[in-house]
């Protein structure tokens, strides 16, 4: 038998013994029991990733919704006046839809403030625009009306099993490699011990 055929035969026997290790079998040895425990442990860990992904998705969904609600709670609409002209977009389809200009607004106490903000392209100086300021009184982006928290929760939740299952499979293969090597060495020692007792044919 060639070394290649012998290697394939050893792999086949190793796979069969690995399957037998999960049930009652007199051929099962200590190393097979260890591998069976490892296999069941990794299978259990893979199954636990499913409820963990669901829990992670719920946490992400609630976090996104809570963050958006906090932003909306502190956002205040203000009326500002553009101090600069913006370029006219004309008929260009792929042109910018907004432009950054200097603006001026008045807070609740009547104090004027100057700053910069994005306004629709084509806005002329002196045009009143609607902007938003945060709790610190600084201009901010418009608050999210309906954050896509469901999509974020699905993306992050699904990433756990998508990346976790291949990682578990890789770690399992690394864990059983020493067991396979130990099993092959034990087979070799037993084969030499048994082969030495066989009668040799007359030549």
C-alpha positions in Angstrom: 0.0 0.0 0.0 1.4 3.4 -1.0 1.9 6.1 1.6 -0.9 8.2 0.0 -3.4 5.3 0.2 -2.4 4.6 3.8 -2.9 8.3 4.7 -6.4 8.3 3.3 -7.2 5.0 5.1 -6.0 6.5 8.4 -8.1 9.6 7.8 -11.2 7.4 7.1 -10.7 5.3 10.2 -10.2 8.5 12.3 -13.5 9.9 11.0 -15.4 6.7 11.7 -13.9 6.5 15.3 -14.8 10.2 15.8 -18.4 9.4 15.0 -18.4 6.3 17.2 -17.2 8.4 20.1 -20.6 10.0 20.4 -22.3 6.7 21.2 -21.7 3.5 23.2 -18.9 1.7 21.4 -16.2 -0.6 22.8 -13.7 0.9 20.5 -14.0 4.3 22.1 -10.9 5.4 24.0 -10.0 8.2 26.3 -8.9 10.5 23.5 -12.2 9.8 21.7 -14.2 10.7 24.8 -12.3 14.0 25.1 -13.0 14.8 21.4 -16.7 13.9 21.9 -16.8 16.4 24.8 -15.1 19.0 22.7 -17.5 18.5 19.9 -20.6 18.8 22.1 -19.2 21.8 23.7 -18.6 23.6 20.4 -22.0 22.6 19.1 -23.6 24.0 22.3 -21.7 27.2 21.9 -22.8 27.5 18.2 -26.4 27.0 19.3 -26.1 29.6 22.0 -25.0 32.1 19.4 -28.6 32.2 18.1 -30.2 33.6 21.3 -27.1 35.8 21.9 -27.6 37.3 18.4 -31.3 38.0 19.2 -30.4 39.6 22.5 -27.7 41.7 20.9 -30.2 42.8 18.2 -32.7 43.9 20.8 -30.0 45.9 22.7 -28.8 47.6 19.5 -32.4 48.4 18.5 -33.2 50.0 21.9 -29.9 51.9 22.0 -30.5 53.5 18.5 -34.1 54.4 19.4 -33.0 55.9 22.8 -30.2 57.9 21.2 -32.5 59.3 18.5 -35.1 60.2 21.1 -32.5 62.0 23.2 -31.3 64.0 20.1 -34.9 64.9 19.2 -35.6 65.9 22.8 -32.7 68.4 22.9 -33.0 69.7 19.3 -34.7 73.1 18.9 -35.7 74.6 15.6 -34.5 78.2 15.0 -35.1 80.7 12.3 -31.9 81.9 10.8 -31.0 84.3 8.0 -28.4 83.5 5.3 -25.7 86.1 5.1 -24.2 84.9 1.8 -25.4 83.9 -1.6 -25.1 80.3 -2.7 -24.4 79.1 -6.2 -27.4 78.4 -8.3 -27.6 74.7 -9.1 -29.2 75.4 -12.4 -30.2 72.4 -14.4 -27.3 70.2 -13.3 -28.7 66.9 -12.1 -25.5 65.7 -10.3 -24.7 69.1 -8.7 -24.6 69.7 -5.0 -28.0 70.1 -3.3 -26.6 72.2 -0.4 -24.0 74.8 0.2 -22.3 76.0 3.4 -22.8 79.7 4.2 -22.7 82.1 7.1 -26.0 82.4 8.9 -27.3 84.5 11.8 -29.9 83.6 14.3 -31.3 84.9 17.6 -31.7 82.8 20.7 -34.5 82.9 23.2 -33.0 85.7 25.1 -32.7 87.9 22.0 -29.0 87.5 21.6 -27.8 87.3 18.0 -25.4 84.5 17.0 -23.3 84.0 13.8 -22.2 80.6 12.5 -22.1 78.5 9.4 -24.7 76.0 8.2 -25.7 74.0 5.2 -28.6 75.5 3.3 -30.3 74.5 0.0 -28.3 75.4 -3.1 -29.6 78.6 -4.7 -30.4 80.3 -1.4 -29.8 84.1 -1.5 -28.4 86.4 1.2 -31.2 87.6 3.5 -33.3 84.4 2.9 -34.8 82.9 6.1 -33.9 79.3 6.6 -34.9 76.7 9.3 -32.0 75.3 11.3 -31.5 73.3 14.5 -29.5 73.8 17.6 -28.7 71.4 20.4 -28.9 71.8 24.1 -25.7 73.8 24.2 -27.1 76.4 21.9 -24.9 75.4 19.0 -26.1 74.6 15.5 -26.5 70.9 14.8 -27.8 68.6 12.2 -31.5 68.0 11.9 -32.7 65.3 14.3 -33.5 61.9 12.9 -37.2 61.5 12.3 -37.4 57.7 12.0 -34.0 56.1 12.6 -33.5 52.8 10.9 -33.0 50.9 14.1 -34.4 47.7 12.8 -31.8 47.5 10.0 -29.0 48.3 12.4 -30.2 45.6 14.9 -30.5 43.0 12.1 -27.0 43.8 10.7 -25.2 43.6 14.0 -27.3 40.7 15.3 -26.6 38.6 12.2 -22.9 39.4 12.3 -22.6 37.4 15.5 -23.4 33.9 14.0 -22.0 34.8 10.6 -18.6 35.4 12.1 -19.0 33.3 15.2 -19.7 30.0 13.6 -16.7 29.9 11.3 -14.5 31.1 14.2 -15.8 28.2 16.4 -15.2 25.7 13.6 -11.7 27.0 13.2 -11.0 26.8 16.9 -12.5 23.3 17.0 -10.2 22.1 14.2 -7.2 23.5 16.1 -8.4 21.8 19.3 -8.7 18.3 17.8 -5.5 18.4 15.8 -3.4 17.3 18.8 -5.9 14.6 19.5 -5.6 13.3 15.9 -1.8 13.3 16.2 -1.9 11.5 19.5 -4.4 8.9 18.1 -2.2 8.3 15.0 0.9 7.8 17.2 -1.0 5.4 19.5 -2.2 3.4 16.4 1.3 3.2 15.2 2.6 1.8 18.5 -0.2 -0.7 18.7 0.3 -1.8 15.1 4.0 -2.4 15.7 3.2 -4.4 18.9 0.6 -6.5 17.1 2.5 -7.0 13.9 5.5 -8.4 15.9 3.3 -11.3 17.0 2.1 -12.3 13.6 3.8 -15.3 12.1 5.9 -14.5 9.1 5.2 -16.5 5.9 7.7 -19.0 4.8 9.8 -18.0 1.8 
